Amino acid sequence: KPHQFWETQPMPNINELDSLKPGPIQEGILEEVRKDPYNLISKFEWCNIDLRNDEQAQQVYTLLKENYVEDDDNMFRFDYSIDFLRWALLPPGQHPDWIVGVRVNQKLVGFITGIPVTLHIENQQTKVKMTEINFLCVHKKIRANRLAPVLIKEITRRVHIKNMWQAVYTAGIVVPTPISQTRYYHRSLNAKKLIEVGFSSLSARQTISRQQKLYKLPEEPKTQGLRSMKKKDVAQVTKLLNEYLKQFKLYFKYTEDEVKHWFLPRKDVISTYVVEKEQGVVTDFLSFYNLPSQVIKNPKHTHLRAAYSYYNVATQTPIVQLMYDALILAKNEGYDVFNALDIMENEKFLKELMFCPGDGQLNYYLYNWKLESNMLKPEEIGIVLV
Ligand SMILES: COc1cccc(CC(=N)NC(=O)c2cccnc2OC2CCNCC2)c1
């Protein structure tokens, strides 16, 4: 029976979509939260992963590299680096017991994570402290042990115990009940490599050299004053970002500390470029994160270098021009492809900059929250998960 687990969860099911009132579906009662971890099958043990510890970080890296998300044709698998995982999972205010592992004889076989976020939902008044769940992974060799539902219940318990009752997450699969179904798009930067790894294919009339010409980019960005973000930009970037995000129905509010963490450039993790017009005034910024994929079987290439659009705020520079510069910068940083979802204002540049639709969708989920409107359009989503 499909969804036997999800039917037990506070997610609106198809026939409640019109009866539930907006807001929390279940009131959280702290006293009722189970104090001890969920039971695991024998030999399986819970552990908190300290990603600052090289050995433990390496174990997480290897588990994900070999067992995490693959594309629909099982040709590519995400290959998150240790530096990336430290960026993604050690933000300000993180909780050590929200980086959850399951071990069998010291070997890491299961993983799930949460980070604290403050989410604004649908209108200004409601802002909800909650968790952003990510990196749910069970080793390929021990699937169908029903470990995934236990990992979800355990991290839910660890969130409830901190008196938080909502969560936000994304998934390529559809389980009850997405709040938005977004599509992803790819812009070729290295046409030859994309064809060699099988990411792109040539139709009868296309040739590699024709593709290379089609996707060719200028050597240098066009926008005057475009430069790498520095510490001194944090205050202005924070104001620009928080102001910009208010137009969406779902968005995070960022402190300057969080902007420092999420946007200051980290080599091979996050790239952020600001547009500094006359003396010191920052008017726009663009950012993209580095998520390579392992090419599962290919004689010539082991990895696909992919840049993923993060947050882009265009107030003076036209968004199409800003994103064209993002493509040029990503190409110059060595990326093969630039990926983006059709969320926020991205529809405004996807076609014009020759992005092609991917073969899947990314669904957004809100745990224990009924929206006023059952579904949000992708352009109403103002949050990017890594
Ligand atoms: C090209 O290598 C891949 C390796 C694994 C999966 C996919 C397809 C896929 N599922 N892509 C996305 O989910 C995706 C496509 C564009 C932008 N962000 C995305 O996902 C992000 C956000 C959610 N967590 C994973 C990274 C592609």
The ligand as an SDF file (V2000), in Angstrom:
LIG
                    3D

 27 29  0  0  0  0  0  0  0  0999 V2000
   22.8950   15.9820  -13.0860 C   0  0  0  0  0  0  0  0  0  0  0  0
   23.0520   15.1650  -11.9620 O   0  0  0  0  0  0  0  0  0  0  0  0
   21.9280   14.8700  -11.2120 C   0  0  0  0  0  0  0  0  0  0  0  0
   22.1510   14.0880  -10.0770 C   0  0  0  0  0  0  0  0  0  0  0  0
   21.0500   13.7590   -9.2710 C   0  0  0  0  0  0  0  0  0  0  0  0
   19.7490   14.2070   -9.5790 C   0  0  0  0  0  0  0  0  0  0  0  0
   19.5620   14.9960  -10.7120 C   0  0  0  0  0  0  0  0  0  0  0  0
   18.1940   15.4960  -11.0850 C   0  0  0  0  0  0  0  0  0  0  0  0
   17.6410   16.3030   -9.9340 C   0  0  0  0  0  0  0  0  0  0  0  0
   16.9420   15.7400   -9.0510 N   0  0  0  0  0  0  0  0  0  0  0  0
   17.9600   17.6570   -9.9030 N   0  0  0  0  0  0  0  0  0  0  0  0
   17.4820   18.4610   -8.9020 C   0  0  0  0  0  0  0  0  0  0  0  0
   16.8550   18.0560   -7.9340 O   0  0  0  0  0  0  0  0  0  0  0  0
   17.7520   19.9160   -9.0570 C   0  0  0  0  0  0  0  0  0  0  0  0
   17.7270   20.5110  -10.3120 C   0  0  0  0  0  0  0  0  0  0  0  0
   17.9390   21.9070  -10.3910 C   0  0  0  0  0  0  0  0  0  0  0  0
   18.1410   22.6540   -9.2270 C   0  0  0  0  0  0  0  0  0  0  0  0
   18.1760   22.0530   -8.0100 N   0  0  0  0  0  0  0  0  0  0  0  0
   17.9880   20.7270   -7.9210 C   0  0  0  0  0  0  0  0  0  0  0  0
   18.0060   20.1300   -6.6890 O   0  0  0  0  0  0  0  0  0  0  0  0
   18.7450   20.8220   -5.6860 C   0  0  0  0  0  0  0  0  0  0  0  0
   17.7570   21.2390   -4.6080 C   0  0  0  0  0  0  0  0  0  0  0  0
   17.2520   20.0210   -3.8440 C   0  0  0  0  0  0  0  0  0  0  0  0
   18.3550   19.2100   -3.3350 N   0  0  0  0  0  0  0  0  0  0  0  0
   19.2350   18.7340   -4.4060 C   0  0  0  0  0  0  0  0  0  0  0  0
   19.8330   19.9020   -5.1760 C   0  0  0  0  0  0  0  0  0  0  0  0
   20.6540   15.3560  -11.5290 C   0  0  0  0  0  0  0  0  0  0  0  0
  1  2  1  0
  2  3  1  0
  3  4  1  0
  3 27  2  0
  4  5  2  0
  5  6  1  0
  6  7  2  0
  7  8  1  0
  7 27  1  0
  8  9  1  0
  9 10  2  0
  9 11  1  0
 11 12  1  0
 12 13  2  0
 12 14  1  0
 14 15  1  0
 14 19  2  0
 15 16  2  0
 16 17  1  0
 17 18  2  0
 18 19  1  0
 19 20  1  0
 20 21  1  0
 21 22  1  0
 21 26  1  0
 22 23  1  0
 23 24  1  0
 24 25  1  0
 25 26  1  0
M  END
$$$$
